[in-house]
Amino acid sequence: MVVGGTSGIGLATARLLVEHGDRVVLVARSEARLRRVAGELGDRTTWAVADVSEPDAVQAAVDGCLQDHGRLDAVVSTAQAMAYGSVEQVPHDVLAKVVEVGVGGTGNLARSALPVFREQGGGSLVVVGSLLGEISVPGMGAYCAAKWGQMALVRALQVETRRERGVHVSLVLPGAVDTPVYHLAGSYAGSAGSAPPPIVPPQHVAQACVRLLDRPRRAVHVGPGTLLTRTGFRLAPGLYDRLAGPLVGRIALRGPGVPDHPGNVFTPRPDGESERGGWTPDGRLRTAPGRRARWRRR
């Protein structure tokens, strides 16, 4: 089961699993997008509509998988909403929903999947977190809160299941990835978000997820520069704090000016979903095949 499997890392993971010969259940919020992606991936793919923050919907998706296939060997969760803006700028309901997807959604998946794994003698839960689950940046406080909380929850799950033979919980921590999440995110910062370099393709993260299904580990990092950033955040907090604000403004919030909006936080935007977001490794946005352009703040 790939949660968030119709776009970005989730779609790349689902595609890779199908190529390996696995049967895949896609889970996402948009039925139309699920139908389209399942049709593209072929007859080894089925789907279920669910918002990961709704426990009954998650349980129904797991129950449907068991009814159709008889077992559930693994769950890979990539679902996460995002909203730009300072903690004061982001409305309460938006911040709460972003955190609920990351933390509550992970808890819902664990409550539904882990009992199945125990009963059938094993299974793997792979959660895609973020580098921002280990550091904080201004202008992305809601997302950081979701990913810090998600990482804490996953670590608790790892300790709670450590003596259960065959049951594994793993965490993938990528830096910036070339997905549409930056285009789909809400923004209350006055400008659209952009992917900060260095940027890796979603296939790199998908490969890490699939490797963990065969060789479970507690956590893996994906992407260059993550070690340097984590080290600076932990060992040189004063310097980090002085640099973080200007860098976020120049890099992560360098998009065009936009009015306040929630993006896809509350409702899906299937028209904006795809496997890749159009970002080059050095943080530029392709405007047309063969052309590259850098966002500039209006």
N, C-alpha and C positions, 0 to 999 in steps of 0.2 A: 504494500500500500504506500503510495507516494502522496503525501498531503501537500497541497500547493503545487500539484503536478501539471498545471496547465500553462506555466510561465517560468522563465528564468531557470534557476538551479533545479527546481522540481521537474520541469519539462526535460531538461538535459539528463537528469537522473532516470526518469521514466524511459526515455529513449534508449539510454545505455542498457538498462535492465532488459528491455524488450530485445535489443540486439544480442544480449547474452542468452536469450531463450527463456527468460522468466515470464510468468504471468503477472500482470500489473493491474492494480485497482487505482485509478486516479481519483483524488478527492479535492474538490475546490468548490467555490461558491456559485459559479455561473454554469448552469446546465448547458446553455448554448455552446460555451467554450469547451466544456467537457466533451460534448458530442463531437465537436470538430477535431479536437486533439486525439480522442480515442479512435476516430476514423482514420486519421493520418498514421497513427502508430500500428494499426492493424488489429486482427482478431484475437490477439493475445492480451488485449487491453479492455477492461471494463471501467465503470466509473460510478461515483456516488456523490451527490450534492450534499455538502456540509460546510458550515462555518465552524472552524475548529474551536471557537470560543463557546460553542453551544454543546454541552455534554450529551444531551439526548441525540443530537445529530451525529456526533462522533460515534456513539454507541451503535446507532442504526447502521452507520457505514461499516463498522467492524462486524456486526451481525450479518449484514448482507454479504460481506466477503466470505464469511464462514459458510453461509448457506450456499453460495455459488461455487466455492472452491474446496470447502471441507477443512481448510486450515489457513493460518496466517503466519508466514515465516518471518516477516520483517515489516516494520513501519519506518519510513523515512519522512521526516517532517521538515518542510522548508517554508511553511506559511508564516508570514509576518507583515503587518501593516507598518507604515512609517509616516511621520509628520515632522516637517521642519519648523523651527521657531524656538525661541527661548521658553523656559518653563512658564513664565508669565504670559507669553503670547499664545501658547497652545491652549485652546479651551479645555475645560475639565473633562467633558465627555470624550473628546478626541484622545487626550492623554490616557484616560482610563481604558478606552478600547484598544489602543496600541499595546498597553501593558497586558490587557486581558488576552489578546491573541497570543503574545509570546509566552506568558507565564501560565495563565489559565488554560490556554489551548494545549500546552505541553502536559499539564496535569491531566486534562481530559483524555488525551491520547494514552498516557500511562495507565490511568484507571481502567480504560477499555482494553488495551492491548496486553498488558502484563499478565492478567489472569489467563488469557488465551495461551500465552507463551508457556506458562507454568503447566497448564493442563496438557499441552501437546508435547512437553518435554524440552522446549527451547524456543528461542526467537530473539530478534534484535530490534531495538528501538534506536534509531539514529536521528539525532536532532541537529539541525543546522543552525548554529548560533551566529556569532559575529565577533570580530576584533573589538567592536564597541561593547561587547559584554565584559571586556577586561580593562577598557579605558573609558573616559568620558570626554565628550567634546561639547562646547557651547553650541546652541542652535539645534541640537539633536537630543535634548534631554529625555524626551518621551521614548525614543527608540533605545537610547542607552539604558533607561530604566527597565524596559522590556527585556533587553538582552542580558543585563546583569541579573535580573530576577530569574530569567530562564536558565542561565548558567548555574545559579545556586540550586535551582530545583533539580536540574540534571545531576549535579554532583550529589545531592541528597539521594536521588534514585539509585545512583551507582553504589553508594554505601549500603542502601537498603536491600539491594539485590546481589551483593557481592558473594554471598554464600549459596546462591541459587544456581545450580548446575545448568548450563546451557542458556541462561537468560542474560542478555547483554544490553547495556545502555551506553551509547557513545555520543560524543559531541564533536562537531566539525566547526572550526572557527576561521572563516575566511576574512580577508580584508575586502577591498572593493572588488566587485564582480560586474562584468558586463551584462547586466540584466535591465529590464524596464522599470525596476523598483523606484529609481530616481524620478522617472517621468510620472509614475502612478502615485507617488507620495503626496500627501497633503502638504500645504505650506502656509505658515502664518508669519513668515520672515520677510515678506515683501518680494521675494524672488524664488524662482524654481531651483530645485536642487540639481547637483551635478555629481558625477562619479569622481572621487579623488584618486589620482594615480598613486602608485602603480595598480593597474586593473588587470585582472585575470579573466579568461573566458569561463562561462558557467560549466563547461565540460570538465575543467580542472577540479571543481568542487564536486561535481557528480562522480568523477572517478574516485575521489576520496571517500565519498559515501558508500559506493559499491565495494571498495576494498574493505571497509569496516564490516560489511556483512559477512565476509569470509574470514577476516582477521580482526576481530573486535579489539579496540583500544579505548582507553578512557577519553582521550581528546587528541585531535590532530589540527594543526594550523595549515592554512592554504594561502599562498600569496607571498610575494617578496615584501620586505619592509615591516612585517608584523612584529618581529622580534625587536627591532630597533624602536618602534613606537611604544611597545609595552615596556621596554626597559626605561625609556625616557619618562613615561608616565609614573613609574614606580620609584625610580632612583633619582630623578631630577624634577620633582614636582613644581618647584618654583619656575624653572626655565620652561617647562611644559606649559604651565598656565599662561606665561607671557606670550608664548608663540601660538597657542591653540586658537585664540580668538581671531587674530589677523589671518591665520591660515585658513580657518573655516570660511571666513568672509571672502577670501580670494579664490578658494578652490571649491569647497562644497556648496557654497551659495552664490556662485558666479553666474547662475542662469538668468534669463530675462525676467523683468518685473512681472509679478502676477498678483491678483487680488487674493485675499485669504480664501482658502478652500480646503475641504477635508480629503481631497483625492479619493482613493479607494478604501479609506479606513472603514467606512460603514457599508458601502455597497461596492460590488466588483465593477471593474471597467474592462470587460473582455476585449473591447476594441483596442485597448492599449497593451494587451498581453502578447508576449512572444518569447522565444528562447533567449534572444540577445537584445541588448538595449541600444546597440549602435556606437558603443564607446571604444576608442582605441586604447592600447595599453598605457599611453601617456596622458590619457584624460581628455582627449578631444572627441567631439561628436561628429560622426559622419553625417553629412547633409544629403549626400547622393552618392551612388556608386563611384568610387574613384576619387571622391572629394572629401576633404576634412575641414571642419570649421570649429573654432573655439567659441564656447559661449561667452558672451560679454554682458555684463550687467547694464541694464538700461538706466 
